Amino acid sequence: MNKNTVLAWATFIMILVGLGLIALGVFKYTDVAGWGFASVGVGFFAIAWVFNALKGRV
């Protein structure tokens, strides 16, 4: 695997984890903790976006 493939897999995994955290925040924790889970999930999306933008540049 080259660097671009590693970044693609990292992006895919981080999107899955972000979706899982957002789902936990929406469906399981409906109180204040749900806001924390959802915001961390959005943060995972932001980091995955950066990884996707780095493909081909590193």
Distance bins in CASP14 RR format, pairs under 12 A and 6 or more apart:
PFRMAT RR
TARGET T0000
AUTHOR 0000-0000-0000
RMODE 2
METHOD distances of the structure
MODEL  1
1 7 0 0 0 0 0 1 0 0 0 0 0
1 8 0 0 0 0 1 0 0 0 0 0 0
1 9 1 0 0 1 0 0 0 0 0 0 0
1 10 0 0 0 0 0 1 0 0 0 0 0
2 8 0 0 0 0 1 0 0 0 0 0 0
2 9 0 0 0 0 0 1 0 0 0 0 0
2 55 0 0 0 0 0 1 0 0 0 0 0
2 56 0 0 0 0 1 0 0 0 0 0 0
2 58 0 0 0 0 0 1 0 0 0 0 0
3 9 0 0 0 0 0 1 0 0 0 0 0
3 10 0 0 0 0 0 1 0 0 0 0 0
3 51 0 0 0 0 0 1 0 0 0 0 0
3 54 0 0 0 0 1 0 0 0 0 0 0
3 55 0 0 0 0 1 0 0 0 0 0 0
3 56 1 0 0 1 0 0 0 0 0 0 0
3 57 0 0 0 0 1 0 0 0 0 0 0
3 58 1 0 1 0 0 0 0 0 0 0 0
4 10 0 0 0 0 0 1 0 0 0 0 0
4 11 0 0 0 0 0 1 0 0 0 0 0
4 51 0 0 0 0 0 1 0 0 0 0 0
4 52 0 0 0 0 0 1 0 0 0 0 0
4 54 0 0 0 0 1 0 0 0 0 0 0
4 55 1 0 1 0 0 0 0 0 0 0 0
4 56 1 0 1 0 0 0 0 0 0 0 0
4 57 0 0 0 0 1 0 0 0 0 0 0
4 58 1 0 0 1 0 0 0 0 0 0 0
5 11 0 0 0 0 0 1 0 0 0 0 0
5 12 0 0 0 0 0 1 0 0 0 0 0
5 51 0 0 0 0 0 1 0 0 0 0 0
5 55 0 0 0 0 1 0 0 0 0 0 0
5 56 0 0 0 0 0 1 0 0 0 0 0
5 58 0 0 0 0 0 1 0 0 0 0 0
6 12 0 0 0 0 0 1 0 0 0 0 0
6 13 0 0 0 0 0 1 0 0 0 0 0
6 51 0 0 0 0 1 0 0 0 0 0 0
6 54 0 0 0 0 0 1 0 0 0 0 0
6 55 0 0 0 0 1 0 0 0 0 0 0
6 56 0 0 0 0 0 1 0 0 0 0 0
6 58 0 0 0 0 1 0 0 0 0 0 0
7 13 0 0 0 0 0 1 0 0 0 0 0
7 14 0 0 0 0 0 1 0 0 0 0 0
7 47 0 0 0 0 0 1 0 0 0 0 0
7 48 0 0 0 0 1 0 0 0 0 0 0
7 49 0 0 0 0 0 1 0 0 0 0 0
7 50 0 0 0 0 1 0 0 0 0 0 0
7 51 1 0 1 0 0 0 0 0 0 0 0
7 52 1 0 0 1 0 0 0 0 0 0 0
7 53 0 0 0 0 1 0 0 0 0 0 0
7 54 1 0 1 0 0 0 0 0 0 0 0
7 55 1 0 1 0 0 0 0 0 0 0 0
7 56 0 0 0 0 1 0 0 0 0 0 0
7 57 0 0 0 0 1 0 0 0 0 0 0
7 58 1 0 0 1 0 0 0 0 0 0 0
8 14 0 0 0 0 0 1 0 0 0 0 0
8 15 0 0 0 0 0 1 0 0 0 0 0
8 48 0 0 0 0 0 1 0 0 0 0 0
8 51 0 0 0 0 1 0 0 0 0 0 0
8 52 1 0 0 1 0 0 0 0 0 0 0
8 54 0 0 0 0 0 1 0 0 0 0 0
8 55 1 0 0 1 0 0 0 0 0 0 0
8 56 0 0 0 0 0 1 0 0 0 0 0
8 58 0 0 0 0 0 1 0 0 0 0 0
9 15 0 0 0 0 0 1 0 0 0 0 0
9 16 0 0 0 0 0 1 0 0 0 0 0
9 48 0 0 0 0 0 1 0 0 0 0 0
9 51 0 0 0 0 1 0 0 0 0 0 0
9 52 0 0 0 0 0 1 0 0 0 0 0
9 55 0 0 0 0 0 1 0 0 0 0 0
10 16 0 0 0 0 0 1 0 0 0 0 0
10 17 0 0 0 0 0 1 0 0 0 0 0
10 44 0 0 0 0 0 1 0 0 0 0 0
10 47 0 0 0 0 1 0 0 0 0 0 0
10 48 1 0 0 1 0 0 0 0 0 0 0
10 49 0 0 0 0 0 1 0 0 0 0 0
10 50 0 0 0 0 0 1 0 0 0 0 0
10 51 1 0 1 0 0 0 0 0 0 0 0
10 52 0 0 0 0 1 0 0 0 0 0 0
10 54 0 0 0 0 1 0 0 0 0 0 0
10 55 0 0 0 0 1 0 0 0 0 0 0
10 58 0 0 0 0 0 1 0 0 0 0 0
11 17 0 0 0 0 0 1 0 0 0 0 0
11 18 0 0 0 0 0 1 0 0 0 0 0
11 44 0 0 0 0 0 1 0 0 0 0 0
11 45 0 0 0 0 0 1 0 0 0 0 0
11 46 0 0 0 0 0 1 0 0 0 0 0
11 47 0 0 0 0 1 0 0 0 0 0 0
11 48 1 0 1 0 0 0 0 0 0 0 0
11 49 0 0 0 0 1 0 0 0 0 0 0
11 50 0 0 0 0 1 0 0 0 0 0 0
11 51 1 0 1 0 0 0 0 0 0 0 0
11 52 1 0 1 0 0 0 0 0 0 0 0
11 53 0 0 0 0 1 0 0 0 0 0 0
11 54 0 0 0 0 1 0 0 0 0 0 0
11 55 1 0 0 1 0 0 0 0 0 0 0
12 18 0 0 0 0 0 1 0 0 0 0 0
12 19 0 0 0 0 0 1 0 0 0 0 0
12 44 0 0 0 0 0 1 0 0 0 0 0
12 48 0 0 0 0 1 0 0 0 0 0 0
12 51 0 0 0 0 1 0 0 0 0 0 0
12 52 0 0 0 0 1 0 0 0 0 0 0
12 55 0 0 0 0 0 1 0 0 0 0 0
13 19 0 0 0 0 0 1 0 0 0 0 0
13 20 0 0 0 0 0 1 0 0 0 0 0
13 44 0 0 0 0 1 0 0 0 0 0 0
13 47 0 0 0 0 0 1 0 0 0 0 0
13 48 0 0 0 0 1 0 0 0 0 0 0
13 51 0 0 0 0 1 0 0 0 0 0 0
14 20 0 0 0 0 0 1 0 0 0 0 0
14 21 0 0 0 0 0 1 0 0 0 0 0
14 40 0 0 0 0 0 1 0 0 0 0 0
14 41 0 0 0 0 1 0 0 0 0 0 0
14 42 0 0 0 0 0 1 0 0 0 0 0
14 43 0 0 0 0 1 0 0 0 0 0 0
14 44 1 0 1 0 0 0 0 0 0 0 0
14 45 1 0 0 1 0 0 0 0 0 0 0
14 46 0 0 0 0 1 0 0 0 0 0 0
14 47 1 0 1 0 0 0 0 0 0 0 0
14 48 1 1 0 0 0 0 0 0 0 0 0
14 49 0 0 0 0 1 0 0 0 0 0 0
14 50 0 0 0 0 1 0 0 0 0 0 0
14 51 1 0 0 1 0 0 0 0 0 0 0
14 52 0 0 0 0 1 0 0 0 0 0 0
15 21 0 0 0 0 0 1 0 0 0 0 0
15 22 0 0 0 0 0 1 0 0 0 0 0
15 41 0 0 0 0 1 0 0 0 0 0 0
15 42 0 0 0 0 0 1 0 0 0 0 0
15 43 0 0 0 0 0 1 0 0 0 0 0
15 44 1 0 0 1 0 0 0 0 0 0 0
15 45 1 0 0 1 0 0 0 0 0 0 0
15 46 0 0 0 0 0 1 0 0 0 0 0
15 47 0 0 0 0 1 0 0 0 0 0 0
15 48 1 0 1 0 0 0 0 0 0 0 0
15 49 0 0 0 0 1 0 0 0 0 0 0
15 51 0 0 0 0 1 0 0 0 0 0 0
15 52 0 0 0 0 1 0 0 0 0 0 0
16 22 0 0 0 0 0 1 0 0 0 0 0
16 23 0 0 0 0 0 1 0 0 0 0 0
16 41 0 0 0 0 0 1 0 0 0 0 0
16 44 0 0 0 0 1 0 0 0 0 0 0
16 45 0 0 0 0 0 1 0 0 0 0 0
16 48 0 0 0 0 1 0 0 0 0 0 0
17 23 0 0 0 0 0 1 0 0 0 0 0
17 24 0 0 0 0 0 1 0 0 0 0 0
17 37 0 0 0 0 0 1 0 0 0 0 0
17 40 0 0 0 0 1 0 0 0 0 0 0
17 41 1 0 0 1 0 0 0 0 0 0 0
17 42 0 0 0 0 0 1 0 0 0 0 0
17 43 0 0 0 0 0 1 0 0 0 0 0
17 44 1 0 1 0 0 0 0 0 0 0 0
17 45 0 0 0 0 1 0 0 0 0 0 0
17 47 0 0 0 0 1 0 0 0 0 0 0
17 48 0 0 0 0 1 0 0 0 0 0 0
18 24 0 0 0 0 1 0 0 0 0 0 0
18 25 0 0 0 0 0 1 0 0 0 0 0
18 26 0 0 0 0 0 1 0 0 0 0 0
18 37 0 0 0 0 1 0 0 0 0 0 0
18 38 0 0 0 0 1 0 0 0 0 0 0
18 39 0 0 0 0 0 1 0 0 0 0 0
18 40 1 0 0 1 0 0 0 0 0 0 0
18 41 1 0 1 0 0 0 0 0 0 0 0
18 42 1 0 0 1 0 0 0 0 0 0 0
18 43 1 0 0 1 0 0 0 0 0 0 0
18 44 1 1 0 0 0 0 0 0 0 0 0
18 45 1 0 0 1 0 0 0 0 0 0 0
18 46 0 0 0 0 0 1 0 0 0 0 0
18 47 0 0 0 0 1 0 0 0 0 0 0
18 48 1 0 0 1 0 0 0 0 0 0 0
18 49 0 0 0 0 0 1 0 0 0 0 0
19 25 0 0 0 0 0 1 0 0 0 0 0
19 26 0 0 0 0 0 1 0 0 0 0 0
19 27 0 0 0 0 0 1 0 0 0 0 0
19 37 0 0 0 0 0 1 0 0 0 0 0
19 38 0 0 0 0 0 1 0 0 0 0 0
19 40 0 0 0 0 0 1 0 0 0 0 0
19 41 1 0 0 1 0 0 0 0 0 0 0
19 42 0 0 0 0 0 1 0 0 0 0 0
19 43 0 0 0 0 0 1 0 0 0 0 0
19 44 0 0 0 0 1 0 0 0 0 0 0
19 45 0 0 0 0 1 0 0 0 0 0 0
19 48 0 0 0 0 0 1 0 0 0 0 0
20 26 0 0 0 0 1 0 0 0 0 0 0
20 27 0 0 0 0 1 0 0 0 0 0 0
20 28 0 0 0 0 0 1 0 0 0 0 0
20 29 0 0 0 0 0 1 0 0 0 0 0
20 37 0 0 0 0 1 0 0 0 0 0 0
20 38 0 0 0 0 0 1 0 0 0 0 0
20 40 0 0 0 0 0 1 0 0 0 0 0
20 41 1 0 0 1 0 0 0 0 0 0 0
20 42 0 0 0 0 0 1 0 0 0 0 0
20 44 0 0 0 0 1 0 0 0 0 0 0
20 45 0 0 0 0 0 1 0 0 0 0 0
21 27 0 0 0 0 0 1 0 0 0 0 0
21 28 0 0 0 0 0 1 0 0 0 0 0
21 29 0 0 0 0 0 1 0 0 0 0 0
21 33 0 0 0 0 0 1 0 0 0 0 0
21 34 0 0 0 0 1 0 0 0 0 0 0
21 35 0 0 0 0 0 1 0 0 0 0 0
21 36 0 0 0 0 1 0 0 0 0 0 0
21 37 1 0 1 0 0 0 0 0 0 0 0
21 38 1 0 0 1 0 0 0 0 0 0 0
21 39 0 0 0 0 1 0 0 0 0 0 0
21 40 1 0 1 0 0 0 0 0 0 0 0
21 41 1 1 0 0 0 0 0 0 0 0 0
21 42 0 0 0 0 1 0 0 0 0 0 0
21 43 0 0 0 0 1 0 0 0 0 0 0
21 44 1 0 0 1 0 0 0 0 0 0 0
21 45 0 0 0 0 1 0 0 0 0 0 0
22 28 0 0 0 0 0 1 0 0 0 0 0
22 29 0 0 0 0 0 1 0 0 0 0 0
22 34 0 0 0 0 1 0 0 0 0 0 0
22 35 0 0 0 0 0 1 0 0 0 0 0
22 36 0 0 0 0 0 1 0 0 0 0 0
22 37 1 0 0 1 0 0 0 0 0 0 0
22 38 1 0 1 0 0 0 0 0 0 0 0
22 39 0 0 0 0 1 0 0 0 0 0 0
22 40 0 0 0 0 1 0 0 0 0 0 0
22 41 1 0 1 0 0 0 0 0 0 0 0
22 42 1 0 0 1 0 0 0 0 0 0 0
22 43 0 0 0 0 1 0 0 0 0 0 0
22 44 0 0 0 0 1 0 0 0 0 0 0
22 45 0 0 0 0 1 0 0 0 0 0 0
23 29 0 0 0 0 0 1 0 0 0 0 0
23 34 0 0 0 0 0 1 0 0 0 0 0
23 37 0 0 0 0 1 0 0 0 0 0 0
23 38 0 0 0 0 1 0 0 0 0 0 0
23 41 0 0 0 0 1 0 0 0 0 0 0
24 30 0 0 0 0 0 1 0 0 0 0 0
24 33 0 0 0 0 1 0 0 0 0 0 0
24 34 1 0 0 1 0 0 0 0 0 0 0
24 35 0 0 0 0 0 1 0 0 0 0 0
24 36 0 0 0 0 1 0 0 0 0 0 0
24 37 1 0 1 0 0 0 0 0 0 0 0
24 38 0 0 0 0 1 0 0 0 0 0 0
24 39 0 0 0 0 0 1 0 0 0 0 0
24 40 0 0 0 0 1 0 0 0 0 0 0
24 41 0 0 0 0 1 0 0 0 0 0 0
24 44 0 0 0 0 0 1 0 0 0 0 0
25 31 0 0 0 0 1 0 0 0 0 0 0
25 32 0 0 0 0 0 1 0 0 0 0 0
25 33 1 0 0 1 0 0 0 0 0 0 0
25 34 1 1 0 0 0 0 0 0 0 0 0
25 35 1 0 0 1 0 0 0 0 0 0 0
25 36 1 0 0 1 0 0 0 0 0 0 0
25 37 1 1 0 0 0 0 0 0 0 0 0
25 38 1 0 1 0 0 0 0 0 0 0 0
25 39 0 0 0 0 1 0 0 0 0 0 0
25 40 0 0 0 0 1 0 0 0 0 0 0
25 41 0 0 0 0 1 0 0 0 0 0 0
25 42 0 0 0 0 0 1 0 0 0 0 0
26 33 0 0 0 0 0 1 0 0 0 0 0
26 34 1 0 0 1 0 0 0 0 0 0 0
26 35 0 0 0 0 0 1 0 0 0 0 0
26 36 0 0 0 0 0 1 0 0 0 0 0
26 37 0 0 0 0 1 0 0 0 0 0 0
26 38 1 0 0 1 0 0 0 0 0 0 0
26 41 0 0 0 0 0 1 0 0 0 0 0
27 34 0 0 0 0 1 0 0 0 0 0 0
27 37 0 0 0 0 0 1 0 0 0 0 0
27 38 0 0 0 0 0 1 0 0 0 0 0
28 34 1 0 0 1 0 0 0 0 0 0 0
28 37 0 0 0 0 1 0 0 0 0 0 0
28 38 0 0 0 0 0 1 0 0 0 0 0
29 35 0 0 0 0 1 0 0 0 0 0 0
29 36 0 0 0 0 1 0 0 0 0 0 0
29 37 1 0 1 0 0 0 0 0 0 0 0
29 38 0 0 0 0 1 0 0 0 0 0 0
29 40 0 0 0 0 0 1 0 0 0 0 0
30 37 0 0 0 0 0 1 0 0 0 0 0
30 38 0 0 0 0 0 1 0 0 0 0 0
31 37 0 0 0 0 0 1 0 0 0 0 0
32 38 0 0 0 0 0 1 0 0 0 0 0
32 39 0 0 0 0 0 1 0 0 0 0 0
33 39 0 0 0 0 0 1 0 0 0 0 0
33 40 0 0 0 0 0 1 0 0 0 0 0
34 40 0 0 0 0 1 0 0 0 0 0 0
34 41 0 0 0 0 0 1 0 0 0 0 0
35 41 0 0 0 0 0 1 0 0 0 0 0
35 42 0 0 0 0 0 1 0 0 0 0 0
36 42 0 0 0 0 1 0 0 0 0 0 0
36 43 0 0 0 0 0 1 0 0 0 0 0
37 43 0 0 0 0 0 1 0 0 0 0 0
37 44 0 0 0 0 0 1 0 0 0 0 0
38 44 0 0 0 0 0 1 0 0 0 0 0
38 45 0 0 0 0 0 1 0 0 0 0 0
39 45 0 0 0 0 0 1 0 0 0 0 0
39 46 0 0 0 0 0 1 0 0 0 0 0
40 46 0 0 0 0 0 1 0 0 0 0 0
40 47 0 0 0 0 0 1 0 0 0 0 0
41 47 0 0 0 0 1 0 0 0 0 0 0
41 48 0 0 0 0 1 0 0 0 0 0 0
42 48 0 0 0 0 0 1 0 0 0 0 0
42 49 0 0 0 0 0 1 0 0 0 0 0
43 49 0 0 0 0 1 0 0 0 0 0 0
43 50 0 0 0 0 0 1 0 0 0 0 0
44 50 0 0 0 0 0 1 0 0 0 0 0
44 51 0 0 0 0 0 1 0 0 0 0 0
45 51 0 0 0 0 0 1 0 0 0 0 0
45 52 0 0 0 0 0 1 0 0 0 0 0
46 52 0 0 0 0 0 1 0 0 0 0 0
46 53 0 0 0 0 0 1 0 0 0 0 0
47 53 0 0 0 0 0 1 0 0 0 0 0
47 54 0 0 0 0 0 1 0 0 0 0 0
48 54 0 0 0 0 0 1 0 0 0 0 0
48 55 0 0 0 0 0 1 0 0 0 0 0
49 55 0 0 0 0 0 1 0 0 0 0 0
50 57 0 0 0 0 0 1 0 0 0 0 0
50 58 0 0 0 0 0 1 0 0 0 0 0
51 57 0 0 0 0 0 1 0 0 0 0 0
51 58 0 0 0 0 1 0 0 0 0 0 0
52 58 0 0 0 0 0 1 0 0 0 0 0
END
